[in-house]
Amino acid sequence: MFGIGKNIIEGALNTTGDLAGSIINAGGNILDRVSHLGGKKIKGKVILMRSNVLDFTEFHSNLLDNFTELLGGGVSLQLISATHTSNDSRGKVGHKAYLERWLTSIPPLFAGESVFQINFDWEEDFGYPGAFFIKNGHTSEFFLKSLTLEDVPGYGKVHFDCNSWVYPSGRYKKDRIFFANHSYLPNQTPNPLRKYREEELWNLRGDGTGERKEWDRIYDYDVYNDIADPDDGDHRPILGGTAEYPYPRRGRTGRPRSRRNENYESRLSPLMSLNIYVPKDENFGHLKMSDFLGYSLKAFSISIKPGLQSIFDLTPNEFDNFKEVDNLFERGFPIPFNAFKTLTEDLTPPLFKALVRNDGQKFLKFPTPQVVKEDKSAWSTDEEFAREMLAGPNPLLIRRLEVFPPISKLDPKVYGNQNSTITEEHIKHGLDGLTVDEAIKQNKVYILDFHDALMPYLRKMNATSTKTYATRTLLFLKDDGTLKPLVIELSLPHPQGDELGAISKLYFPAENGVQRSIWQLAKAYVAVNDVGYHQLISHWLHTHAVLEPFVIATHRQLSVLHPIHKLLVPHFKDTMFINASARQVLINANGLIESTHYPSKYSMELSSILYKDWTFLDQALPNNLIKRGIAVEDSSSPHGLRLLINDYPFAVDGLDIWSAIKTWVQDYCSLYYKDDNAIQNDFELQSWWNELREKGHADKKDEPWWPKMQTLSELIESCTTIIWIASALHAAVNFGQYPYGGYILNRPTTSRRFMPEVGTAEYKELESNPEKAFLRTINSELQALVGISIIEILSKHASDEVYLGQRASIDWTSDKIALEAFEKFGKQLFEVENRIMERNQDVNLKNRAGPVNLPYTLLVPSSNEGLTARGIPNSISI
């Protein structure tokens, strides 16, 4: 027994100074505990989460923690008065109190809550406890959820919502501080707490130097100089900090610089990819980690994808017909036994179960995507092709055509004539007897246009294995509310130089023979454009990337006591971590996105170029719809907007959600800001907004469209937009990925050859075997397997997800009026959910479910865990 104890002590002393510090201070702590026996006590309850005992490292740490308890160390708390000061004008600090019965509290088998009692000495002149210090005398960290004080004399119950990791005290220069659940504007902060409030913000900002460690709580900015490693021979431009490649900032890690180019940050090895620094409180929680929403990506990146690559290198294979694609969902993908063993031998049991399913060795057997659950061929209809522009995973791009023929905004001096070659003669047959001018005036003609976004990079992209086009699709709005495609224009750069303009060809709907097959390929090229744009711009750039600066600025400039901090922080949960993970395995050089999507190695570079067009104001749904010509202002219509496509599921449901969010934000903000002067005089709020522009979105800091943050209406609109981006907008573009795109024929991510020309072998193949020709054009088998696996992971909800209208804690604020307003918000969302379900039952709304019979539920607020095609999480958490 003594030998075991000796080994434990020696191990701890060799690996950390935390235990040594605990032993040194133990005698003092014992005396401190004894000296305050007797007297009046205030009872408290502490809820925290300790590590599980099934992890050997954590089991070792738990033994060490028990040893420090025996020596008199432990977890101590000291209350801080919000009403009485000490000599230095700070709030008076009470005596130390210790968590009780740590030794008799058994750590959970799996990470879960532990409840501890604590008794504080009470002094009559202490006043209201508005904060507390905590000191962790153990050798391992824990997650502190809350402290609740019962029957504080004169005040009753006092609650502290903490939700933060507390590392051993040796890791911090000062003891950690937590504040009670009150909200104060800076100039309303009780005097005894003001310096504590200011110091805590200074601690969170850091000094911008050094490599960040796991236990640091520092939020800072950096450019995207970590997605490629020159030491490995990779080259991608640094994104952010230049006019050529502007970009939102990401969280700074301070890792060492690359040896070959000091402008780049070195990258972690694949095995260490989940150890990338983000402040610990921004990391995935225990449950989410156990759901593999992080670990699956890591495992797939470092094990499964390379393993599949080696198999396909030895036995290259292609899908030969659509039935073989269907078999992915019915039988799984056949893997030779030896290869199967190699691929799975390093997987943890739960991840093995997730990938192998419950079918023995049916490796990579995927759940059937909802788009083909009811009908395996309806995805290929023109009606479904058009419907998904309104109710698919990327319903943000279709716009009303106002000028015919479509014109380009690209500089003609650089790119020549890029205007469309479509004429009235080409489309008049599909306008139900109207002229083009009449159809446009009646708001009947719409366009899905990728031409200008892709043309500047198309020559570069087509120099890789990609062979694709920049597309324009014109559509006509029928009397029944559905859209029908009129023509697809496929364009390439002029082979003799960009300045000579585009080479374009037109393709038209057809129902029979080889022309039908050609039309199906033309729609596939449009889908390829859409999927890549969706993943890189609509999804990654316009939600994940643009929001991260808001996360960082909020923690650096708004105190946890600030009401706007309390409003916004639930909508930032896990975002920094999932973004950091994405830089490691998804959007990095040669990562999963580059290897499966048509922009290839130009993926992130393209997103930087298109960031030049991003404006914060246009992210507000009403503004977005008006800008695209889909809606016009109309005070007599719901939400003050009249939709020109009445049956537009994303817009209809989205406006309901937007209005509910805005009402909640207005009710909440109006509690704390009574006029515009209060906005202007809030120095934390002004610092937050200034830093967000000048540091977080530094490359766009001089844009005239930024709100000035001088009025209450600007604050309400800005906070509504932030919450919309983090919750509903991300849900709309994320959780439909697998339901629609898991069936790779419906939403291919790349194309490998151009449209077959008459007289070529490819054209003859198209005539004789159209399915095979289609499959040779889109993703290879390997690309399909990798791509489907990625979007299945990304489309799942975790078991601990917190949805819009919910909070992780019911005691997130002590303000009863704010709690009542939030309860009202939850009821509004419940009503919205019911209205969405009613719309989905309306047979007259043909775009709600379409030929595939897949009801539009992506903006239904609630969900269960898993692959549900519904649910709006509070934050961008996957």
Secondary structure as UniProt FT lines:
FT   HELIX           2..15
FT   HELIX           18..35
FT   STRAND          41..50
FT   TURN            53..54
FT   HELIX           56..70
FT   TURN            71..72
FT   STRAND          75..85
FT   TURN            87..88
FT   STRAND          91..93
FT   STRAND          97..98
FT   TURN            102..104
FT   STRAND          112..121
FT   TURN            124..125
FT   STRAND          129..136
FT   STRAND          142..152
FT   TURN            153..155
FT   STRAND          156..166
FT   HELIX           169..171
FT   STRAND          176..179
FT   HELIX           186..188
FT   HELIX           191..205
FT   TURN            214..215
FT   STRAND          221..222
FT   HELIX           230..232
FT   STRAND          250..251
FT   TURN            262..263
FT   HELIX           270..275
FT   HELIX           280..282
FT   HELIX           286..290
FT   TURN            291..294
FT   HELIX           295..299
FT   HELIX           300..304
FT   HELIX           305..314
FT   HELIX           322..330
FT   HELIX           337..344
FT   TURN            345..346
FT   HELIX           349..356
FT   TURN            357..358
FT   TURN            360..361
FT   TURN            363..364
FT   HELIX           370..372
FT   HELIX           378..380
FT   HELIX           382..391
FT   TURN            395..396
FT   STRAND          399..400
FT   HELIX           412..415
FT   HELIX           424..427
FT   HELIX           428..430
FT   TURN            432..433
FT   HELIX           436..441
FT   TURN            442..443
FT   STRAND          445..449
FT   HELIX           451..461
FT   TURN            462..465
FT   STRAND          470..477
FT   TURN            479..480
FT   STRAND          483..493
FT   TURN            495..496
FT   HELIX           498..500
FT   STRAND          502..507
FT   HELIX           513..533
FT   HELIX           534..545
FT   HELIX           546..557
FT   TURN            560..561
FT   HELIX           563..568
FT   HELIX           569..572
FT   TURN            573..574
FT   HELIX           575..585
FT   TURN            589..590
FT   HELIX           592..596
FT   TURN            598..599
FT   HELIX           600..602
FT   HELIX           603..611
FT   TURN            612..613
FT   HELIX           617..619
FT   HELIX           621..627
FT   TURN            628..629
FT   STRAND          631..633
FT   TURN            635..636
FT   HELIX           638..640
FT   STRAND          641..643
FT   HELIX           649..672
FT   HELIX           676..680
FT   HELIX           683..691
FT   HELIX           692..696
FT   HELIX           698..700
FT   TURN            701..702
FT   TURN            704..705
FT   HELIX           712..724
FT   HELIX           725..729
FT   HELIX           730..734
FT   TURN            735..736
FT   HELIX           737..741
FT   TURN            744..746
FT   TURN            758..759
FT   HELIX           761..768
FT   HELIX           770..777
FT   HELIX           781..794
FT   TURN            799..800
FT   TURN            804..805
FT   TURN            810..811
FT   HELIX           816..840
FT   TURN            843..844
FT   TURN            846..853
FT   TURN            858..859
//
